[in-house]
Amino acid sequence: MGKLIWHELSRCISLSASVYAVWASFWGMLFRKFFWDFLGGILRNPGGLQPSPKVQVFITLIVKFPVVQILTMILGFLIIALEYPLSIFKGSALHRSLPLRIVLLTFQSFLAVLFYQGTNASLWSLIATVFYVRALTLGERIAGAKADRGRVGQA
């Protein structure tokens, strides 16, 4: 049996979580709902649960204008471009930076938990963050591309 490479596991989870976050933010723009509106809400007989006036800022940023969903989608595309990697990031210091991925995934997790469709993406982003922290504490590094990869006849 081999040794578990934590950053590879978290890369796969991060890719899945980011694709889910982009998809959830798309649906979150169509069906807008602040996930935490039940905290402190008022239950009325006709009309259902009315959110508390304390969360009016979140209602404005999620329901009236989908700012949180748009930011989650942009952040998800950025993480996908880093993880897959996009050709402009391949081999660069941004692509090899584990702390950058930890920060981006933490922001994605925070933004995605605010709207109803993004809760699963938030959970998996947080799990990928924990695995990246584990890889960082073990001293793992993302290796650069090998110089001979892709050349034919020279092994």
DRENLUM-336020 format. One record per atom (N, C-alpha, C, O): residue number from 0; x, y, z. Coordinates in nm, 4 decimals, always signed. Atoms other than C-alpha are relative to their C-alpha. Example, Ala and Ser with C-alpha at 12.3 -4.5 7.8 and 13.67 -1.06 7.14 Angstrom:
    n      east     north        up
    0   +0.0890   -0.1190   +0.0000
    0   +1.2300   -0.4500   +0.7800
    0   +0.0900   +0.1200   +0.0000
    0   +0.1936   +0.1181   +0.0665
    1   -0.0820   -0.1190   -0.0060
    1   +1.3670   -0.1060   +0.7140
    1   -0.0770   +0.1090   +0.0730
    1   -0.0261   +0.2198   +0.0899
END
This chain:
    n      east     north        up
    0   +0.0835   -0.1168   +0.0000
    0   +0.0000   +0.0000   +0.0000
    0   +0.0883   +0.1235   +0.0000
    0   +0.1973   +0.1235   +0.0573
    1   -0.0774   -0.1222   +0.0118
    1   +0.1188   +0.3481   -0.0749
    1   -0.0348   +0.1011   +0.1078
    1   -0.1230   +0.0795   +0.1909
    2   +0.0207   -0.1085   -0.0940
    2   +0.1338   +0.6659   +0.1228
    2   -0.1032   +0.0964   -0.0598
    2   -0.0969   +0.1288   -0.1784
    3   +0.1041   -0.0903   +0.0479
    3   -0.1676   +0.8979   +0.0970
    3   +0.0592   +0.1377   -0.0280
    3   +0.1256   +0.1958   +0.0579
    4   -0.0443   -0.1341   +0.0368
    4   -0.0873   +1.2202   -0.0845
    4   -0.1192   +0.0919   +0.0222
    4   -0.2141   +0.0927   -0.0562
    5   +0.1133   -0.0778   -0.0459
    5   -0.3136   +1.4667   +0.0907
    5   -0.0398   +0.1086   -0.0979
    5   -0.1587   +0.1352   -0.1156
    6   +0.0374   -0.1100   +0.0893
    6   -0.2931   +1.7489   -0.1608
    6   -0.0672   -0.0512   -0.1272
    6   -0.1440   +0.0219   -0.1898
    7   +0.0698   +0.0560   +0.1164
    7   -0.4024   +1.5169   -0.4435
    7   -0.1452   -0.0331   +0.0350
    7   -0.2359   -0.0099   -0.0449
    8   +0.1364   +0.0278   -0.0447
    8   -0.7051   +1.4019   -0.2442
    8   -0.0803   +0.1291   +0.0122
    8   -0.1950   +0.1365   -0.0319
    9   +0.0726   -0.1262   -0.0161
    9   -0.7969   +1.7578   -0.1558
    9   -0.0193   +0.0709   -0.1330
    9   -0.1149   +0.1468   -0.1488
   10   +0.0188   -0.0565   +0.1343
   10   -0.7460   +1.8619   -0.5191
   10   -0.1267   -0.0562   -0.0643
   10   -0.2059   +0.0183   -0.1220
   11   +0.1205   +0.0613   +0.0580
   11   -1.0120   +1.6129   -0.6312
   11   -0.1265   +0.0495   +0.0699
   11   -0.2267   +0.0778   +0.0042
   12   +0.1159   -0.0479   -0.0747
   12   -1.2502   +1.7206   -0.3545
   12   -0.0255   +0.1469   -0.0319
   12   -0.1405   +0.1888   -0.0451
   13   +0.0136   -0.1424   +0.0305
   13   -1.1824   +2.0880   -0.4291
   13   -0.0595   +0.0221   -0.1387
   13   -0.1432   +0.1104   -0.1573
   14   +0.0588   -0.0105   +0.1343
   14   -1.2578   +2.0407   -0.7989
   14   -0.1491   -0.0307   +0.0026
   14   -0.2293   +0.0413   -0.0568
   15   +0.1418   +0.0365   -0.0092
   15   -1.5850   +1.8661   -0.7180
   15   -0.0809   +0.1077   +0.0719
   15   -0.1907   +0.1429   +0.0289
   16   +0.0710   -0.1028   -0.0761
   16   -1.6821   +2.1284   -0.4607
   16   -0.0144   +0.1285   -0.0804
   16   -0.1172   +0.1956   -0.0718
   17   +0.0063   -0.1242   +0.0780
   17   -1.6017   +2.4158   -0.6965
   17   -0.0968   -0.0115   -0.1170
   17   -0.1682   +0.0837   -0.1482
   18   +0.0987   +0.0206   +0.1065
   18   -1.7998   +2.2682   -0.9843
   18   -0.1407   +0.0043   +0.0589
   18   -0.2321   +0.0613   -0.0007
   19   +0.1296   -0.0039   -0.0676
   19   -2.0866   +2.2162   -0.7412
   19   -0.0356   +0.1429   +0.0395
   19   -0.1520   +0.1820   +0.0309
   20   +0.0273   -0.1384   -0.0401
   20   -2.0507   +2.5759   -0.6182
   20   -0.0430   +0.0847   -0.1196
   20   -0.1323   +0.1686   -0.1078
   21   +0.0399   -0.0740   +0.1206
   21   -2.0703   +2.7127   -0.9731
   21   -0.1426   -0.0383   -0.0398
   21   -0.2245   +0.0479   -0.0717
   22   +0.1342   +0.0478   +0.0352
   22   -2.3751   +2.4975   -1.0458
   22   -0.1045   +0.0506   +0.1004
   22   -0.2136   +0.0921   +0.0615
   23   +0.0930   -0.0462   -0.1033
   23   -2.5384   +2.5904   -0.7131
   23   -0.0238   +0.1504   -0.0105
   23   -0.1354   +0.1972   +0.0124
   24   +0.0199   -0.1445   +0.0117
   24   -2.4788   +2.9608   -0.7696
   24   -0.0845   +0.0341   -0.1223
   24   -0.1585   +0.1325   -0.1217
   25   +0.0892   -0.0195   +0.1150
   25   -2.6415   +2.9331   -1.1113
   25   -0.1456   -0.0201   +0.0418
   25   -0.2314   +0.0623   +0.0102
   26   +0.1368   +0.0246   -0.0457
   26   -2.9516   +2.7791   -0.9531
   26   -0.0411   +0.0972   +0.1094
   26   -0.1590   +0.1291   +0.1247
   27   +0.0290   -0.0986   -0.1031
   27   -2.9225   +3.0220   -0.6640
   27   -0.0421   +0.1342   -0.0570
   27   -0.1135   +0.2101   +0.0086
   28   +0.0458   -0.1234   +0.0648
   28   -2.9666   +3.3094   -0.9077
   28   -0.1437   -0.0130   -0.0490
   28   -0.2171   +0.0857   -0.0553
   29   +0.1372   +0.0206   +0.0469
   29   -3.2870   +3.1541   -1.0380
   29   -0.0982   -0.0109   +0.1163
   29   -0.2064   +0.0475   +0.1123
   30   +0.0863   +0.0213   -0.1162
   30   -3.4337   +3.0473   -0.7023
   30   +0.0717   +0.0559   +0.1217
   30   +0.1450   -0.0162   +0.1894
   31   -0.0754   -0.0695   -0.1048
   31   -3.3070   +3.2995   -0.4478
   31   -0.0614   -0.0243   +0.1369
   31   -0.1796   +0.0015   +0.1598
   32   +0.0444   +0.0224   -0.1376
   32   -3.3283   +3.2019   -0.0818
   32   +0.1204   +0.0112   +0.0925
   32   +0.2228   -0.0540   +0.0719
   33   -0.1002   -0.0116   -0.1052
   33   -3.1218   +3.3087   +0.2180
   33   -0.0167   -0.1206   +0.0913
   33   -0.1242   -0.1410   +0.1477
   34   +0.0124   +0.1267   -0.0723
   34   -3.0457   +2.9813   +0.3966
   34   -0.0306   +0.0185   +0.1478
   34   -0.1053   -0.0611   +0.2048
   35   +0.0119   -0.0165   -0.1444
   35   -3.0332   +3.1179   +0.7521
   35   -0.1169   +0.0908   +0.0388
   35   -0.1135   +0.1516   +0.1458
   36   +0.1117   -0.0885   -0.0309
   36   -3.3639   +3.3078   +0.7385
   36   -0.0893   -0.0535   +0.1118
   36   -0.1714   +0.0207   +0.1657
   37   +0.0836   +0.0561   -0.1058
   37   -3.5221   +3.0718   +0.9910
   37   +0.0484   +0.0409   +0.1395
   37   -0.0251   +0.0258   +0.2371
   38   -0.0502   -0.0431   -0.1305
   38   -3.3012   +3.2072   +1.2712
   38   -0.0600   +0.1356   +0.0353
   38   -0.0352   +0.2351   -0.0328
   39   +0.0613   -0.1239   -0.0445
   39   -3.4996   +3.4696   +1.4551
   39   -0.1186   +0.0431   -0.0836
   39   -0.1667   +0.1554   -0.0683
   40   +0.1138   -0.0345   +0.0840
   40   -3.7800   +3.4616   +1.2003
   40   -0.1320   -0.0060   +0.0757
   40   -0.1399   -0.0608   +0.1856
   41   +0.1330   -0.0022   -0.0598
   41   -4.1468   +3.5145   +1.2758
   41   -0.0895   -0.0899   -0.0841
   41   -0.0974   -0.0750   -0.2061
   42   +0.0898   +0.0915   +0.0681
   42   -4.3935   +3.2395   +1.1900
   42   -0.1402   +0.0576   +0.0012
   42   -0.2005   +0.0742   +0.1073
   43   +0.1356   -0.0554   +0.0121
   43   -4.7207   +3.3827   +1.0624
   43   -0.0896   -0.1055   -0.0627
   43   -0.0451   -0.1870   -0.1435
   44   +0.0912   +0.1018   +0.0492
   44   -5.0302   +3.1785   +0.9896
   44   -0.0194   +0.0130   -0.1505
   44   +0.0141   -0.0825   -0.2207
   45   -0.0083   -0.0100   +0.1455
   45   -5.0920   +3.3101   +0.6381
   45   +0.1297   +0.0724   -0.0364
   45   +0.1509   +0.1869   +0.0034
   46   -0.1247   -0.0629   +0.0430
   46   -4.7539   +3.3800   +0.4853
   46   +0.1242   -0.0773   +0.0376
   46   +0.2302   -0.0543   -0.0205
   47   -0.1150   +0.0824   -0.0359
   47   -4.5242   +3.1296   +0.6541
   47   +0.1043   +0.0739   +0.0815
   47   +0.0716   +0.1633   +0.1595
   48   -0.1098   -0.0542   -0.0775
   48   -4.1866   +3.2208   +0.7952
   48   +0.0472   +0.1323   -0.0598
   48   +0.0850   +0.1390   -0.1767
   49   -0.0475   -0.1316   +0.0416
   49   -4.0946   +3.5886   +0.7750
   49   +0.1376   +0.0224   +0.0636
   49   +0.1507   +0.0104   +0.1855
   50   -0.1333   -0.0195   -0.0571
   50   -3.7206   +3.6628   +0.8160
   50   +0.0039   +0.1175   +0.0965
   50   -0.0754   +0.2112   +0.0871
   51   -0.0183   -0.1053   -0.0986
   51   -3.6050   +3.8780   +1.1031
   51   +0.0543   +0.1258   -0.0675
   51   +0.1267   +0.1152   -0.1665
   52   -0.0565   -0.1226   +0.0570
   52   -3.5269   +4.2435   +1.0290
   52   +0.1511   +0.0109   +0.0195
   52   +0.2157   +0.0916   -0.0474
   53   -0.1443   -0.0025   -0.0237
   53   -3.1740   +4.1775   +1.1624
   53   +0.0797   -0.0536   -0.1184
   53   +0.1966   -0.0185   -0.1346
   54   -0.0715   +0.0609   +0.1124
   54   -3.0836   +3.9793   +0.8493
   54   -0.0333   +0.0697   -0.1324
   54   -0.0169   +0.0111   -0.2394
   55   +0.0396   -0.0735   +0.1200
   55   -3.2018   +4.2442   +0.6042
   55   +0.1161   +0.0202   -0.0970
   55   +0.0955   +0.0238   -0.2183
   56   -0.1182   -0.0157   +0.0865
   56   -2.8460   +4.2933   +0.4728
   56   +0.0175   -0.1227   -0.0876
   56   +0.0436   -0.1113   -0.2074
   57   -0.0155   +0.1232   +0.0759
   57   -2.8276   +3.9295   +0.3695
   57   -0.1140   -0.0195   -0.0991
   57   -0.0927   -0.0713   -0.2087
   58   +0.1137   +0.0088   +0.0916
   58   -3.1743   +3.9416   +0.2160
   58   +0.0262   +0.0876   -0.1226
   58   -0.0056   +0.0493   -0.2351
   59   -0.0308   -0.0891   +0.1118
   59   -3.0591   +4.2359   +0.0046
   59   +0.1083   -0.0597   -0.0895
   59   +0.0968   -0.0540   -0.2120
   60   -0.1134   +0.0517   +0.0781
   60   -2.7328   +4.0674   -0.1039
   60   -0.0262   -0.1355   -0.0644
   60   +0.0460   -0.1750   -0.1559
   61   +0.0258   +0.1331   +0.0554
   61   -2.8861   +3.7278   -0.1779
   61   -0.1304   -0.0047   -0.0780
   61   -0.1348   -0.0598   -0.1880
   62   +0.1314   +0.0125   +0.0621
   62   -3.2540   +3.7677   -0.2627
   62   -0.0270   +0.1117   -0.0997
   62   -0.0676   +0.0846   -0.2127
   63   +0.0325   -0.1111   +0.0892
   63   -3.2918   +4.1149   -0.4122
   63   +0.1026   +0.0147   -0.1123
   63   +0.0657   +0.0264   -0.2292
   64   -0.1088   -0.0080   +0.0984
   64   -2.9534   +4.1368   -0.5880
   64   +0.0924   -0.1187   +0.0254
   64   +0.1486   -0.1274   +0.1346
   65   -0.0758   +0.1232   -0.0280
   65   -2.7666   +3.8034   -0.6289
   65   +0.1522   +0.0217   +0.0029
   65   +0.2254   -0.0411   -0.0736
   66   -0.1424   -0.0310   -0.0089
   66   -2.4257   +3.9437   -0.5298
   66   +0.0791   -0.1192   +0.0521
   66   +0.1862   -0.1505   +0.0000
   67   -0.0709   +0.1137   -0.0588
   67   -2.3278   +3.6445   -0.3168
   67   +0.0107   -0.1142   -0.1001
   67   +0.1151   -0.1788   -0.1084
   68   -0.0043   +0.1069   +0.0990
   68   -2.4172   +3.3976   -0.5910
   68   +0.1021   +0.0303   -0.1102
   68   +0.1745   -0.0589   -0.1544
   69   -0.0951   -0.0376   +0.1047
   69   -2.2144   +3.5914   -0.8499
   69   +0.1434   -0.0123   +0.0512
   69   +0.2305   -0.0615   -0.0205
   70   -0.1339   +0.0132   -0.0573
   70   -1.9118   +3.6101   -0.6182
   70   +0.0393   -0.1470   +0.0176
   70   +0.1548   -0.1837   -0.0042
   71   -0.0272   +0.1429   -0.0135
   71   -1.9410   +3.2367   -0.5477
   71   +0.0320   -0.0625   -0.1348
   71   +0.1208   -0.1471   -0.1446
   72   -0.0260   +0.0542   +0.1331
   72   -1.9543   +3.1609   -0.9188
   72   +0.1382   +0.0418   -0.0498
   72   +0.2113   -0.0405   -0.1049
   73   -0.1321   -0.0480   +0.0423
   73   -1.6477   +3.3763   -0.9923
   73   +0.1103   -0.0726   +0.0759
   73   +0.2096   -0.1147   +0.0166
   74   -0.0987   +0.0688   -0.0818
   74   -1.4560   +3.2205   -0.7047
   74   +0.0094   -0.1480   -0.0378
   74   +0.1187   -0.2045   -0.0394
   75   -0.0005   +0.1393   +0.0443
   75   -1.5586   +2.8710   -0.8168
   75   +0.0748   -0.0180   -0.1302
   75   +0.1532   -0.1118   -0.1444
   76   -0.0737   +0.0078   +0.1263
   76   -1.4337   +2.9354   -1.1702
   76   +0.1494   +0.0213   +0.0210
   76   +0.2307   -0.0435   -0.0450
   77   -0.1411   -0.0250   -0.0288
   77   -1.1062   +3.0711   -1.0299
   77   +0.0662   -0.1232   +0.0624
   77   +0.1785   -0.1583   +0.0263
   78   -0.0554   +0.1201   -0.0628
   78   -1.0526   +2.7634   -0.8129
   78   +0.0098   -0.1138   -0.1010
   78   +0.1074   -0.1889   -0.0994
   79   -0.0076   +0.1022   +0.1047
   79   -1.1331   +2.5334   -1.1052
   79   +0.1186   +0.0274   -0.0913
   79   +0.1888   -0.0654   -0.1314
   80   -0.1135   -0.0349   +0.0848
   80   -0.8780   +2.7235   -1.3147
   80   +0.1331   -0.0290   +0.0697
   80   +0.2305   -0.0644   +0.0033
   81   -0.1228   +0.0321   -0.0740
   81   -0.6166   +2.6768   -1.0402
   81   +0.0197   -0.1501   +0.0160
   81   +0.1322   -0.1991   +0.0060
   82   -0.0110   +0.1423   -0.0288
   82   -0.6928   +2.3119   -0.9710
   82   +0.0182   -0.0850   -0.1250
   82   +0.0877   -0.1866   -0.1220
   83   -0.0028   +0.0882   +0.1170
   83   -0.7334   +2.1797   -1.3211
   83   +0.1341   -0.0061   -0.0703
   83   +0.1525   -0.1155   -0.1236
   84   -0.0168   -0.1449   +0.0040
   84   -0.4943   +2.3959   -1.4087
   84   -0.0159   +0.0556   -0.1399
   84   +0.0065   -0.0136   -0.2392
   85   +0.0078   -0.0733   +0.1249
   85   -0.5566   +2.6496   -1.6793
   85   +0.1426   +0.0244   -0.0490
   85   +0.2345   +0.0346   +0.0323
   86   -0.1361   -0.0061   +0.0555
   86   -0.2583   +2.6894   -1.9129
   86   +0.0804   +0.1197   +0.0502
   86   +0.2028   +0.1109   +0.0601
   87   -0.0769   -0.1155   -0.0490
   87   -0.1668   +3.0362   -1.7817
   87   +0.0476   -0.0201   +0.1436
   87   +0.1425   +0.0457   +0.1863
   88   -0.0407   +0.0262   -0.1372
   88   -0.1429   +2.8996   -1.4250
   88   +0.0957   -0.1181   +0.0122
   88   +0.1643   -0.1308   +0.1136
   89   -0.0779   +0.1225   -0.0096
   89   +0.0369   +2.5724   -1.5039
   89   +0.1484   +0.0316   +0.0198
   89   +0.2088   +0.1057   -0.0578
   90   -0.1416   -0.0171   -0.0280
   90   +0.3830   +2.5637   -1.3517
   90   +0.0352   +0.1285   +0.0731
   90   +0.1518   +0.1499   +0.1062
   91   -0.0290   -0.1276   -0.0661
   91   +0.3506   +2.9048   -1.1868
   91   -0.0020   -0.0180   +0.1522
   91   -0.0416   -0.1223   +0.2041
   92   +0.0016   +0.0040   -0.1464
   92   +0.3908   +2.9873   -0.8194
   92   -0.1428   -0.0002   +0.0535
   92   -0.1684   -0.0569   +0.1597
   93   +0.1409   +0.0027   -0.0418
   93   +0.0133   +3.0470   -0.7960
   93   -0.0552   -0.1420   -0.0026
   93   -0.1323   -0.1813   +0.0849
   94   +0.0490   +0.1369   +0.0131
   94   -0.0509   +2.6923   -0.9121
   94   +0.0567   -0.0898   +0.1100
   94   -0.0103   -0.1839   +0.1524
   95   -0.0637   +0.0840   -0.1017
   95   +0.1893   +2.5449   -0.6542
   95   -0.0272   +0.0466   +0.1424
   95   +0.0188   -0.0173   +0.2370
   96   +0.0207   -0.0574   -0.1326
   96   +0.0683   +2.7578   -0.3613
   96   -0.1160   -0.0683   +0.0730
   96   -0.2316   -0.0554   +0.0329
   97   +0.1045   +0.0606   -0.0830
   97   -0.1205   +2.5567   -0.0987
   97   -0.0704   +0.1028   +0.0886
   97   -0.1920   +0.0930   +0.1046
   98   +0.0729   -0.0995   -0.0810
   98   -0.1940   +2.8572   +0.1295
   98   -0.1023   +0.0812   -0.0795
   98   -0.2075   +0.1169   -0.0265
   99   +0.0970   -0.0706   +0.0839
   99   -0.3633   +3.0381   -0.1603
   99   -0.1267   -0.0830   -0.0171
   99   -0.2374   -0.0295   -0.0108
  100   +0.1169   +0.0871   +0.0152
  100   -0.5913   +2.7394   -0.2139
  100   -0.0814   -0.0080   +0.1284
  100   -0.2044   -0.0129   +0.1251
  101   +0.0696   +0.0044   -0.1292
  101   -0.6722   +2.7258   +0.1574
  101   -0.0844   +0.1261   +0.0182
  101   -0.1995   +0.1183   +0.0609
  102   +0.0731   -0.1269   -0.0158
  102   -0.7732   +3.0936   +0.1593
  102   -0.1186   +0.0064   -0.0961
  102   -0.2287   +0.0439   -0.0558
  103   +0.1091   -0.0049   +0.0984
  103   -0.9795   +3.0686   -0.1619
  103   -0.1129   -0.0963   +0.0363
  103   -0.2303   -0.0612   +0.0246
  104   +0.1039   +0.0964   -0.0372
  104   -1.1618   +2.7554   -0.0445
  104   -0.0756   +0.0440   +0.1251
  104   -0.1951   +0.0174   +0.1378
  105   +0.0688   -0.0513   -0.1183
  105   -1.2372   +2.9180   +0.2915
  105   -0.0998   +0.1086   -0.0382
  105   -0.2121   +0.1100   +0.0123
  106   +0.0933   -0.1026   +0.0472
  106   -1.3903   +3.2202   +0.1173
  106   -0.1175   -0.0625   -0.0750
  106   -0.2318   -0.0200   -0.0581
  107   +0.1082   +0.0657   +0.0730
  107   -1.5878   +2.9905   -0.1142
  107   -0.0959   -0.0672   +0.0967
  107   -0.2174   -0.0616   +0.0778
  108   +0.0853   +0.0656   -0.0990
  108   -1.7157   +2.7947   +0.1842
  108   -0.0869   +0.1014   +0.0737
  108   -0.2053   +0.0772   +0.0971
  109   +0.0769   -0.1034   -0.0697
  109   -1.8202   +3.1130   +0.3640
  109   -0.1105   +0.0568   -0.0883
  109   -0.2229   +0.0757   -0.0418
  110   +0.1019   -0.0576   +0.0887
  110   -2.0023   +3.2547   +0.0609
  110   -0.1091   -0.1004   -0.0355
  110   -0.2268   -0.0649   -0.0420
  111   +0.0981   +0.0991   +0.0452
  111   -2.1703   +2.9299   -0.0427
  111   -0.0973   -0.0405   +0.1095
  111   -0.2086   -0.0833   +0.0792
  112   +0.0907   +0.0406   -0.1066
  112   -2.3192   +2.8612   +0.3001
  112   -0.1126   +0.1019   +0.0200
  112   -0.2108   +0.0722   +0.0880
  113   +0.1011   -0.1034   -0.0214
  113   -2.5200   +3.1841   +0.2839
  113   -0.1280   -0.0230   -0.0791
  113   -0.2357   +0.0163   -0.0342
  114   +0.1227   +0.0225   +0.0762
  114   -2.7611   +3.0753   +0.0116
  114   -0.0337   -0.1491   -0.0017
  114   +0.0539   -0.2346   +0.0116
  115   +0.0549   +0.1338   -0.0217
  115   -2.9763   +2.7641   +0.0153
  115   +0.0653   -0.1066   -0.0877
  115   +0.0945   -0.2157   -0.0388
  116   -0.0508   +0.1004   +0.0922
  116   -2.8369   +2.5853   -0.2912
  116   +0.1480   -0.0303   +0.0212
  116   +0.1965   -0.1321   -0.0281
  117   -0.1434   +0.0167   -0.0116
  117   -2.4729   +2.6227   -0.1872
  117   +0.0479   -0.0676   +0.1265
  117   +0.1681   -0.0671   +0.1532
  118   -0.0428   +0.0561   -0.1278
  118   -2.4712   +2.4407   +0.1464
  118   +0.0893   -0.1227   -0.0176
  118   +0.1865   -0.1373   +0.0565
  119   -0.0852   +0.1170   +0.0226
  119   -2.3257   +2.1135   +0.0120
  119   +0.1364   +0.0417   -0.0540
  119   +0.2384   -0.0146   -0.0142
  120   -0.1281   -0.0490   +0.0519
  120   -2.0582   +2.3014   -0.1833
  120   +0.0831   +0.0612   +0.1115
  120   +0.2056   +0.0493   +0.1121
  121   -0.0698   -0.0584   -0.1136
  121   -1.9711   +2.4856   +0.1349
  121   +0.0618   -0.1084   +0.0877
  121   +0.1762   -0.0959   +0.1313
  122   -0.0503   +0.1097   -0.0828
  122   -1.9332   +2.1635   +0.3305
  122   +0.1210   -0.0667   -0.0652
  122   +0.2212   -0.0912   +0.0019
  123   -0.1107   +0.0675   +0.0682
  123   -1.7093   +1.9999   +0.0688
  123   +0.1191   +0.0932   -0.0185
  123   +0.2332   +0.0469   -0.0199
  124   -0.1119   -0.0949   +0.0050
  124   -1.5018   +2.3171   +0.0312
  124   +0.0727   +0.0038   +0.1330
  124   +0.1953   +0.0133   +0.1372
  125   -0.0609   +0.0020   -0.1322
  125   -1.4429   +2.3116   +0.4041
  125   +0.0798   -0.1280   +0.0223
  125   +0.1869   -0.1238   +0.0828
  126   -0.0732   +0.1265   -0.0104
  126   -1.3398   +1.9441   +0.3893
  126   +0.1290   +0.0066   -0.0810
  126   +0.2335   -0.0382   -0.0339
  127   -0.1210   -0.0149   +0.0809
  127   -1.0956   +2.0207   +0.1069
  127   +0.0999   +0.0937   +0.0671
  127   +0.2208   +0.0724   +0.0581
  128   -0.0874   -0.0916   -0.0734
  128   -0.9585   +2.3095   +0.3147
  128   +0.0733   -0.0727   +0.1118
  128   +0.1934   -0.0534   +0.1311
  129   -0.0619   +0.0761   -0.1092
  129   -0.8953   +2.0775   +0.6089
  129   +0.1070   -0.0943   -0.0551
  129   +0.2130   -0.1091   +0.0057
  130   -0.0993   +0.0903   +0.0588
  130   -0.7153   +1.8296   +0.3818
  130   +0.1208   +0.0760   -0.0526
  130   +0.2327   +0.0255   -0.0444
  131   -0.1135   -0.0820   +0.0420
  131   -0.5004   +2.1068   +0.2338
  131   +0.0833   +0.0445   +0.1202
  131   +0.2061   +0.0495   +0.1121
  132   -0.0737   -0.0349   -0.1217
  132   -0.4090   +2.2184   +0.5864
  132   +0.0812   -0.1206   +0.0474
  132   +0.1952   -0.1052   +0.0913
  133   -0.0729   +0.1226   -0.0364
  133   -0.3122   +1.8574   +0.6617
  133   +0.1208   -0.0196   -0.0915
  133   +0.2287   -0.0550   -0.0439
  134   -0.1120   +0.0129   +0.0937
  134   -0.0956   +1.8470   +0.3480
  134   +0.1078   +0.1031   +0.0300
  134   +0.2269   +0.0738   +0.0190
  135   -0.0957   -0.1054   -0.0321
  135   +0.0672   +2.1748   +0.4476
  135   +0.0778   -0.0328   +0.1269
  135   +0.1981   -0.0076   +0.1344
  136   -0.0695   +0.0360   -0.1237
  136   +0.1461   +2.0494   +0.7985
  136   +0.0941   -0.1179   -0.0199
  136   +0.1942   -0.1291   +0.0509
  137   -0.0898   +0.1121   +0.0289
  137   +0.2999   +1.7313   +0.6549
  137   +0.1164   +0.0410   -0.0904
  137   +0.2065   -0.0390   -0.1156
  138   -0.1096   -0.0486   +0.0832
  138   +0.5245   +1.9443   +0.4327
  138   -0.0096   -0.0420   -0.1456
  138   +0.0910   -0.0419   -0.2165
  139   +0.0159   +0.0382   +0.1404
  139   +0.3802   +1.8284   +0.1011
  139   +0.0136   +0.1223   -0.0888
  139   -0.0221   +0.2336   -0.0502
  140   -0.0142   -0.1058   +0.0994
  140   +0.4601   +2.0338   -0.2066
  140   -0.0554   -0.0490   -0.1326
  140   -0.0480   -0.1676   -0.1647
  141   +0.0462   +0.0334   +0.1346
  141   +0.3031   +2.0439   -0.5500
  141   +0.1204   +0.0157   -0.0918
  141   +0.1738   +0.1255   -0.1074
  142   -0.1197   -0.0023   +0.0830
  142   +0.5848   +1.9534   -0.7843
  142   -0.0277   +0.0715   -0.1315
  142   -0.1394   +0.0691   -0.1831
  143   +0.0115   -0.0650   +0.1297
  143   +0.6481   +2.1524   -1.0978
  143   -0.0043   -0.1034   -0.1112
  143   +0.0222   -0.2214   -0.0880
  144   +0.0078   +0.0915   +0.1134
  144   +0.6032   +2.0007   -1.4409
  144   +0.1402   -0.0506   -0.0359
  144   +0.2374   +0.0246   -0.0289
  145   -0.1280   +0.0574   +0.0393
  145   +0.8808   +1.7674   -1.5539
  145   +0.0390   +0.0548   -0.1361
  145   -0.0465   +0.0788   -0.2213
  146   -0.0475   -0.0627   +0.1228
  146   +1.0957   +1.9043   -1.8325
  146   -0.0157   -0.0925   -0.1207
  146   -0.0327   -0.0439   -0.2325
  147   +0.0056   +0.0903   +0.1140
  147   +1.0797   +1.5897   -2.0476
  147   -0.1393   -0.0505   -0.0313
  147   -0.1561   -0.1303   -0.1235
  148   +0.1360   +0.0489   +0.0224
  148   +0.7070   +1.5331   -2.0292
  148   -0.0546   +0.0538   -0.1318
  148   -0.0478   +0.1739   -0.1583
  149   +0.0618   -0.0387   +0.1244
  149   +0.5378   +1.5385   -2.3656
  149   +0.0941   -0.0083   -0.1202
  149   +0.0509   +0.0126   -0.2336
  150   -0.0936   +0.0140   +0.1121
  150   +0.8510   +1.4864   -2.5750
  150   -0.0032   -0.1437   -0.0491
  150   -0.0055   -0.2374   +0.0307
  151   +0.0071   +0.1326   +0.0600
  151   +0.8405   +1.1937   -2.8109
  151   +0.1418   -0.0474   -0.0323
  151   +0.2227   +0.0263   -0.0886
  152   -0.1278   +0.0607   +0.0350
  152   +1.1378   +0.9597   -2.8406
  152   +0.1124   +0.0335   +0.0953
  152   +0.2240   -0.0141   +0.0745
  153   -0.1058   -0.0329   -0.0967
  153   +1.3336   +1.1037   -2.5474
  153   -0.0491   -0.0346   +0.1392
  153   -0.1265   +0.0395   +0.1999
  154   +0.0459   +0.0416   -0.1325
  154   +1.2839   +0.9157   -2.2270
  154   +0.1115   -0.0013   +0.1003
  154   +0.0893   -0.0342   +0.2168
END
